[in-house]
Amino acid sequence: MTKRRSRGDGGLHWDEKRQRWIATATIGYNAKGKRITRKASGRTKTEAKDKLKEILRDLDDGLAIAPHGYTVTEAVTTWLKYGLRGRDPETVKNYRYQVEGHIIPNLGARKLRELSADEVDEFFTELSLTLSTRTLRLIYSILNRSVRMAQARDKVKRNVVALCDVPPGQDGRPSKALTLEQVEAVLDASESTPMHAYIVLSLLIGARTEELRALVWDEVDLIGKPDAEPVVLPSISVLRSVRRDGDTKTSKSRRTLAMPTRCVDALKAHCVHQDARRKLAGNRWQEHGLVFASEVGTPLDSHNVRRAFRRVLKAAGLDPKDWTPREMRHSFVSVLSASGVRIEDIARLVGHSGTAVTETVYRHQIVPVMVEAATAMDDIFPTDRTDKRLAAWRSLTEEQQEAMRVLARTMPERFAALVPDEGDSDPGPGAESEPGAA
C-alpha cells in the first residue's frame, strides 16, 4: 500500500488526459479563506516530484506565491509603470526606448527565475559591439532596478544582474567646439533668421538651450545702469528651465549673465520682430511672455531649435549633421578659454558648481595665457577715460596684450575700444624711458 504523504507535503497524481504527472501544493489562503494552490507538471514522476520540492522550498523562503512563468518582459514593464513616478516624460520615453529596443527583444521571453548571470553577461557583451558605454550603463541600470523590484515583490529569489559588470562599449560621439572663424560664420548666417538672438546668446553668454527656451521678457534687462559706478551692464536672469519642475539644472545654474553689446542689439531686434509676428498671428497668438517662442507664441521644443539651427549651419557652410545646439555652449567655453579667461570664471559664467566639468568636458582648447579681468575692462574703464585705459593697458604683460589684440580682431564691437592705437601705446610693460624723457 502506498504511504500517504504528510500534511503540508503536497501531492502527486497522474493526469490521464494530459499524460503527465501533476504536483500540487497548498501555499496559503486568500482574504476570503479560499485555498491557494500551486501546481507543476512533469513527464515522469521524478520530474514532478522535483518540481514539488521546489515549490515547497520556495514556500519556506516566502516565494511560493510568485508565478513560475514571470518573465523579464513583465519585470521591466512593471518597473516602467511603477518605478518612474515623478520622472520627466522625456526620461520615461528614453527608458522605454531602451527597454523595447534592447531588453525585451533579447531577454524578454526568458523566465526571470531561470535567468542566469551568464546570460546577462552574454547579453551585454553582444550589445557592447554596437552601443556606447553610456548606453550600456543605462540599460544595465534599467534591468538591474527592474529585477530588484521583482525581488522585493517575491517574484524571484535573487538578482543575478547585480552579479554582472558592464563591459566597455564603443566610443560615443565626442562633443566639439566651433572655432572663432566658425562662430563668426554662424553668427553672420543667422542674422536674417528668427533664431539670430537665440544663437547670439548661446554663443556669447553660454546659456543652456533649455534655459533660453524658458527665458521670459521679465527676466531681461536691455538697459542696465550706465550711470552707476561701477556701470551695470544689460543682463538676463537665468531662473528657470524647461525641465519638468521648471527649475534650473543645479542651484549654481541660477545666475545673472551680463550681455555684450551684440547680444543687446540682437534682443532688441528680436523684440521688434516678435511684435510683428504677434500682430500677424492675431487671435492665434498665445501669450506666455517667452523671449523665444513659436509663430503663435507657444514654447519651442528641442526639435524646433534643432531644425532651425541646422538651417543656419548649412547657410554658414558647415555640415548640419556634425553639430548640435548644445555645442554652442561648448564653443562659448572654448573661445573664452582660448582667450585666456580663468577656468574658475568660466565655470561661474556657465553655472557649474565647480571647475571639474568645465575643465574635462567643455574646454576643448586650452591656452596658458591668463588675461586678468579682460572681460570687465570696458566696464571699469570707459572709452572716454583715455588715461586710465592706457594705464590699464600698460599694466598687462606682452602675452596679455597680444591676447587682447586677438580679442579685438575677432570681437571688435566688444574689445576694440580696450586696445589703444599704435601711436598711443608704449613699447610695453617694463620698457625703459627714452633718454631725455621727462
C-alpha positions in Angstrom: 0.0 0.0 0.0 1.3 3.4 -1.0 2.2 5.5 2.0 0.1 8.7 2.3 2.1 12.0 2.2 2.1 14.0 5.3 0.0 17.2 5.6 1.8 20.1 4.1 4.0 17.9 1.8 1.8 18.4 -1.2 0.5 15.8 -3.6 1.4 13.9 -6.8 -1.1 12.3 -9.2 -1.3 11.1 -12.8 -3.4 13.1 -15.2 -4.7 10.7 -17.8 -5.9 13.4 -20.2 -2.6 15.3 -20.2 -0.5 12.2 -19.8 1.7 13.9 -17.2 2.4 13.7 -13.5 0.9 16.7 -11.6 2.4 18.1 -8.4 0.1 20.2 -6.2 0.9 22.1 -3.1 -1.2 24.4 -0.8 0.7 27.6 -0.2 -1.8 29.6 1.8 -5.3 31.1 1.8 -6.6 34.3 0.4 -8.6 37.0 2.3 -11.8 35.1 1.8 -10.4 31.9 3.2 -10.1 30.2 -0.2 -7.2 27.8 -0.5 -4.3 29.0 -2.8 -2.6 26.1 -4.6 0.4 26.0 -6.9 0.8 23.3 -9.5 3.6 21.9 -11.7 3.8 19.0 -14.1 6.4 16.6 -15.4 6.6 13.8 -17.9 7.9 11.5 -15.2 7.1 11.1 -11.6 10.6 12.0 -10.6 10.4 15.3 -12.6 7.1 16.2 -11.0 8.4 15.3 -7.5 11.5 17.6 -8.1 9.2 20.5 -9.0 7.0 19.8 -5.9 10.2 20.0 -3.8 11.0 23.3 -5.4 7.5 24.7 -4.7 7.8 23.7 -1.1 11.3 25.1 -0.8 10.0 28.4 -2.2 7.2 28.3 0.3 9.7 28.1 3.1 11.6 31.0 1.6 8.4 33.1 1.3 8.4 33.0 -2.5 5.8 30.4 -3.3 3.0 32.9 -4.3 5.2 34.2 -7.1 4.1 32.8 -10.5 6.7 30.5 -12.1 6.1 32.0 -15.5 7.0 35.6 -14.6 9.2 36.8 -17.4 11.8 39.5 -17.9 9.3 41.4 -20.0 6.8 41.5 -17.1 9.6 42.7 -14.8 10.8 45.6 -16.9 7.3 46.7 -17.9 6.2 46.7 -14.2 9.2 48.8 -13.3 8.4 51.3 -16.1 4.9 51.6 -14.8 5.7 51.9 -11.1 9.4 52.8 -10.8 9.4 56.0 -12.7 6.8 58.1 -10.9 7.5 61.8 -11.0 10.1 61.5 -13.7 10.3 63.8 -16.7 8.2 62.4 -19.7 11.3 62.6 -21.9 13.2 60.5 -19.4 10.5 57.9 -19.3 10.4 57.9 -23.1 14.1 57.3 -23.3 13.9 54.4 -20.8 11.0 52.8 -22.6 13.0 53.1 -25.9 15.9 51.2 -24.3 13.5 48.5 -22.9 11.6 48.0 -26.1 14.7 48.3 -28.4 17.2 46.1 -26.5 16.0 44.3 -23.3 12.7 42.8 -24.5 13.9 41.6 -27.9 16.9 39.8 -26.3 15.8 38.7 -22.8 12.1 39.4 -22.7 10.8 35.9 -23.1 13.1 34.4 -20.5 11.5 33.4 -17.2 13.0 35.6 -14.5 13.6 32.8 -12.1 15.6 30.9 -14.8 17.7 33.9 -15.9 21.4 33.3 -15.2 24.3 35.7 -14.7 26.0 34.0 -17.8 23.0 35.0 -19.9 23.2 38.6 -18.7 26.9 38.8 -19.4 26.4 37.4 -22.9 23.6 40.0 -23.4 25.8 42.9 -22.5 28.8 41.6 -24.4 26.8 41.5 -27.6 25.4 45.0 -27.0 28.9 46.3 -26.4 29.8 45.7 -30.0 27.4 48.4 -31.2 26.4 50.6 -28.3 28.4 53.3 -26.3 29.5 52.7 -22.7 27.0 55.3 -21.5 24.1 53.5 -23.2 25.2 50.2 -21.8 25.2 51.6 -18.3 21.7 52.9 -18.8 20.4 49.6 -20.0 22.2 47.8 -17.1 20.6 50.3 -14.6 17.1 49.6 -16.1 17.5 45.9 -16.0 19.1 45.9 -12.5 16.4 48.0 -11.0 13.6 46.0 -12.7 14.9 42.7 -11.3 15.5 44.3 -7.9 11.8 45.5 -7.8 10.7 42.0 -8.8 12.9 40.5 -6.0 11.3 42.9 -3.5 7.9 41.6 -4.6 8.9 37.9 -4.1 8.9 37.2 -7.9 12.5 35.9 -7.8 14.9 34.8 -5.2 18.0 36.8 -6.2 19.1 39.5 -8.6 21.6 37.9 -10.9 22.0 41.2 -12.8 23.8 42.7 -9.7 26.4 39.9 -10.1 27.5 41.2 -13.5 29.6 44.1 -14.6 29.1 46.5 -17.6 31.7 45.9 -20.3 33.2 48.9 -22.1 31.3 49.9 -25.2 32.0 51.8 -28.3 33.3 55.4 -28.1 30.4 57.8 -28.2 30.3 60.9 -30.4 32.7 63.4 -28.8 31.4 66.9 -28.2 33.1 69.6 -30.3 33.5 73.4 -30.2 33.3 75.9 -33.1 36.5 77.8 -33.9 36.4 81.6 -33.8 36.0 81.7 -37.6 33.2 79.2 -37.5 31.5 81.2 -34.7 31.6 84.4 -36.8 30.3 82.4 -39.8 27.3 81.1 -37.8 26.5 84.5 -36.3 26.6 86.1 -39.8 24.4 83.3 -41.3 21.8 83.6 -38.5 21.3 87.4 -38.9 18.3 87.1 -41.3 16.6 84.2 -39.3 14.2 84.2 -36.3 16.9 82.3 -34.4 19.5 85.0 -34.6 19.1 86.3 -31.0 18.9 82.7 -29.7 22.2 81.8 -31.4 23.9 85.0 -30.4 23.0 84.4 -26.7 24.1 80.8 -26.9 27.5 81.7 -28.3 28.3 84.9 -26.5 27.0 84.3 -22.9 26.9 80.4 -22.8 23.3 79.9 -21.6 22.0 76.4 -21.9 19.5 75.7 -24.6 16.9 74.6 -22.0 17.4 77.9 -20.2 16.9 80.0 -23.2 13.7 78.2 -24.2 12.3 79.1 -20.8 13.5 82.7 -20.7 10.8 85.4 -20.3 11.0 89.1 -21.1 10.5 90.0 -17.4 14.0 88.5 -16.8 15.7 90.5 -19.5 17.3 93.9 -18.8 18.2 95.6 -22.1 19.3 98.9 -20.4 21.3 98.1 -17.3 22.5 101.1 -15.2 25.0 103.0 -17.3 25.2 105.9 -14.9 26.0 103.7 -11.9 29.6 103.3 -10.5 30.6 100.7 -11.4 28.5 100.5 -14.5 25.8 97.8 -14.5 25.6 96.1 -17.9 22.4 94.9 -19.6 21.8 91.3 -18.5 19.5 88.3 -18.4 18.5 86.4 -15.2 18.6 82.6 -15.6 16.0 81.4 -13.0 14.2 78.6 -14.8 14.5 76.0 -17.5 12.2 73.7 -19.5 12.8 70.8 -17.1 9.8 69.0 -15.6 9.9 71.1 -12.4 10.8 74.3 -14.2 13.9 74.7 -12.1 17.5 75.1 -13.4 19.8 72.1 -13.6 21.6 73.0 -10.3 21.4 75.8 -7.8 24.6 77.3 -9.2 22.8 77.5 -12.6 20.5 80.3 -11.2 22.6 83.3 -12.2 22.6 86.7 -13.8 24.6 87.0 -17.0 25.8 90.4 -18.3 25.4 90.8 -22.0 27.8 92.2 -24.5 26.6 94.8 -27.0 25.9 92.3 -29.7 23.5 90.3 -27.5 21.6 93.5 -26.6 21.3 94.6 -30.2 20.1 91.1 -31.2 17.5 91.0 -28.5 16.2 94.5 -29.3 15.7 93.5 -33.0 14.2 90.2 -31.9 11.6 92.1 -29.7 10.6 94.1 -32.8 10.2 91.0 -34.9 8.2 89.2 -32.3 5.8 92.1 -32.0 5.3 91.9 -35.8 4.7 88.1 -35.5 2.2 88.7 -32.7 0.2 91.1 -34.8 0.3 88.8 -37.8 -0.9 85.8 -35.7 -3.8 87.8 -34.3 -6.2 85.6 -32.2 -4.0 82.6 -32.7 -1.2 84.1 -30.6 -0.9 82.6 -27.1 0.9 84.9 -24.8 3.4 83.3 -22.4 5.9 86.2 -22.1 8.6 84.0 -23.7 11.6 85.6 -25.4 11.9 82.7 -27.8 8.5 81.3 -28.9 6.9 79.8 -32.0 5.0 81.7 -34.6 1.9 81.7 -32.4 3.7 82.4 -29.0 3.9 78.8 -27.7 7.1 77.4 -26.2 9.7 76.0 -28.5 10.7 72.3 -28.1 14.1 70.9 -28.8 13.1 69.8 -32.3 12.2 73.4 -33.3 15.6 74.6 -32.1 17.5 71.8 -33.8 15.8 72.2 -37.2 16.3 76.0 -37.2 20.0 75.6 -36.0 20.7 73.1 -38.8 19.4 75.5 -41.4 21.8 78.2 -40.1 24.7 75.8 -40.1 24.0 74.9 -43.7 23.9 78.6 -44.6 27.2 79.0 -42.8 28.9 76.3 -44.9 29.0 73.7 -42.1 27.7 70.2 -42.1 24.5 70.2 -40.0 24.9 66.5 -39.1 28.2 67.4 -37.3 26.8 69.8 -34.8 24.0 70.1 -32.1 22.6 73.3 -30.4 24.3 72.4 -27.1 27.7 72.6 -28.7 27.2 76.4 -29.0 27.7 76.4 -25.2 30.8 74.3 -25.6 32.0 76.8 -28.2 31.5 79.7 -25.7 33.6 77.9 -23.1 36.4 77.1 -25.6 36.5 80.6 -27.0 36.8 82.1 -23.5 39.5 79.6 -22.6 41.4 80.2 -25.8 41.3 83.9 -25.0 42.9 83.4 -21.6 39.9 83.6 -19.2 40.4 81.8 -16.0 38.6 78.4 -15.7 37.1 79.4 -12.4 35.5 82.5 -14.1 34.2 80.3 -17.0 32.7 77.8 -14.6 30.8 80.6 -12.8 29.5 82.0 -16.1 28.1 78.7 -17.3 26.6 77.8 -13.9 28.8 74.9 -13.0 29.2 74.0 -9.3 32.9 73.5 -9.7 35.6 73.5 -12.4 35.8 69.8 -12.9 33.1 69.5 -15.6 34.2 72.7 -17.2 37.8 71.5 -17.4 37.2 68.0 -18.7 34.0 68.2 -20.8 33.6 71.8 -22.0 37.0 73.2 -22.6 38.3 71.8 -25.9 41.1 74.3 -26.5 43.4 75.4 -23.7 45.8 78.4 -23.9 48.1 79.1 -20.9 47.9 82.9 -21.3 45.9 84.5 -18.4 44.3 87.9 -19.1 43.1 89.1 -15.7 39.7 90.7 -15.8 39.8 91.2 -19.6 36.1 90.9 -20.0 35.5 93.6 -17.4 37.9 96.3 -18.6 35.4 98.1 -20.7 33.1 98.4 -17.7 35.7 99.6 -15.3 37.5 101.9 -17.8 35.0 103.5 -20.2 36.5 104.6 -23.5 36.4 108.3 -22.8 38.8 107.9 -19.8 41.9 107.6 -22.0 44.5 107.9 -19.3 43.1 105.1 -17.2 42.6 103.0 -20.3 46.3 103.4 -21.2 47.4 102.8 -17.6 45.4 99.5 -17.6 46.9 98.5 -21.0 50.4 99.2 -19.8 49.9 97.1 -16.7 49.4 94.0 -18.8 52.3 91.7 -19.9 53.2 91.3 -23.5 51.4 88.0 -23.7 48.3 89.5 -22.2 48.4 92.5 -24.6 48.7 90.1 -27.6 45.7 88.1 -26.3 43.7 91.4 -26.0 44.6 92.2 -29.6 43.3 88.8 -30.7 40.0 89.5 -28.9 39.9 92.9 -30.5 40.3 91.4 -34.0 37.7 88.6 -33.5 35.1 90.6 -31.5 35.8 94.2 -32.3 32.4 95.5 -31.0 33.3 94.2 -27.5 37.1 94.6 -27.2 38.4 97.1 -29.9 38.0 100.1 -27.6 40.2 98.4 -25.0 43.2 98.3 -27.3 45.0 101.6 -27.8 46.1 102.8 -31.2 49.7 102.1 -32.0 50.6 105.8 -31.5 49.0 105.9 -28.1 50.7 102.8 -26.5 54.2 102.5 -25.3 56.6 99.6 -26.1 55.1 97.5 -23.3 55.5 96.7 -19.7 58.9 97.2 -18.1 60.2 99.2 -21.1 62.8 101.9 -20.1 62.1 105.6 -20.9 63.9 107.1 -23.8 66.9 109.4 -22.9 65.9 112.9 -22.2 62.3 112.0 -21.5 60.7 113.8 -18.7 
